[in-house]
């Protein structure tokens, strides 16, 4: 989420766009390529223009701008339904239908564009994230400035009024960021029986039992982070009962053991994203942890950090220590290619990493070796206004 001193959600860098550098891919392209491939990405962004489309070439890692794909303003997050028939979008507008609320929209693909199906109130300001459960029946959104979460039951992709809403209360010790509850991230457990809302403002992850028939969430406890952590995002391991929570306010990651029985989260390890001896606040730079992605085989995980603007890699333990993080054998920290890496993705072949650098208004593409997990430290940059989220089509 935004940092009130150094990072603002919708700010644009006024300096000239970053110059593209030659794409360094030595020995990284001679890898087998898993299918299916993708030929297009969608980019949510902080403008009023709409969701942007770029052509994608998996052989060269080149992006080609294609214009607006879906007309919806301030598209902070995008996600497909499991059957990929519908696209759902979180819209961080300040007001919706005269009320202080964000919105959630849905679209259906129609050729190269997306046809709008519905647009409804999110019941909270700062709608920054959404997720769809594994059945495709429930859409869950998180509202940052509104400190709330809402769920919806779409029918044929069309959203109706929220079927469940909760407004949170709570504060934390970081005065300029934890003055109130700030719901930041929504997710579902691997068995689809539980839902989670990361509350950055109250240092908490709210845990719920999920009813996919009604869309209603029932409280099932909470994970209480350390004061000042600011738990921002939560990502589950593809095969182990492990989840990874990126703590924004102190640039750390907490490894959590997940219970399939009751949905609870138990911390088993914490790692720092910053070099030893470097505090989250140093000099004029404020470092904040951001997002995470795991490889499909669960061998590697990457974290984005803003302020110093880098991507950091870890290997993931197996055996008795399965899920824990261990030092990366290659170069662990690499540049994000711009300022304020908000979101990043691996392409379907996992031979490329794409980074949305919000405050420098560019997308960066880096080659990746799937065998070693190593990223190239040189990439190619493409102009894109305040990119927030990347989705492969």
PyMOL commands that set and color helices and strands:
alter all, ss='L'
color gray80, all
select helices_A, chain A and resi 319-321
alter helices_A, ss='H'
color red, helices_A
select strands_A, chain A and resi 40-45+51-57+62-70+75-80+86-91+103-110+113-121+127-132+139-143+148-152+164-167+183-188+194-199+204-210+217-224+231-236+242-247+252-258+265-272+281-282+285-286+288-294+300-306+310-316+325-327+333-335+341-346+352-357+362-367+380-383+387-392
alter strands_A, ss='S'
color yellow, strands_A
deselect
rebuild
show_as cartoon
